[in-house]
Amino acid sequence: MQKKFINPETLPPTFGYSHVVEISNAKRTIYISGQVAINTNGQIVGVGDLATQMQQVFENIKSALETLELQFNDVVKLTFFLTDIPQMAIVRDIRDQYIDTKNPPASSAVAN
């Protein structure tokens, strides 16, 4: 699989995501269900602490990837759902511990 990360000059500057990711020669596509801050014992982690919750979410994603012998640099798209968009900075801080910040996946954030 070949990945090309593109940020056209005709689009706004990015901060921690790529506008476009082109995949070619892909032999398989994998989808991971939405992950929440629940550990392997079925317990909610980090109640009231978004940073701790996001750490658990990314560890869950990491476990799913490792099941298929994949890593975060294989991820081409992330979507975040937040109740408070100013907390996106916390999400980015945790996310950046896992992704390749030089070639970040395409990302979307949805807040209510």
Steps between C-alpha positions, in 0.01 A plus 500: 500500500629843412383809687531857382420780745392819322432850631416717197597865520145579390368376837553652847812409700472180704586434862538133575313350206528461124235636265537210258646150528529299179528122528613293206587135459296414808450128550260535792298762680425474871236689697518532878180576690480815706697464820415641841678519834418148615773257603519124450311448828205697361564791735480866400843661533565862597152622592515880475858493364510531121877446476475166682198404292681580174803301613271198546333558163834508320621193690183321387566602139863389537383158624262465206779590258748261663248217463557535125874572530443867413619826655369856522701597193262272306199712604380742232183646661392594852166644612444653844168572669516756782249673722728804550704608195751707705618166643629404154843621615505217756399252231781623272759474778415135563456418129845639423655243735377227265492628141772607261470877539698558179242300301185514711183322393208692355285600798156634585364632828128518576373689804153566629 
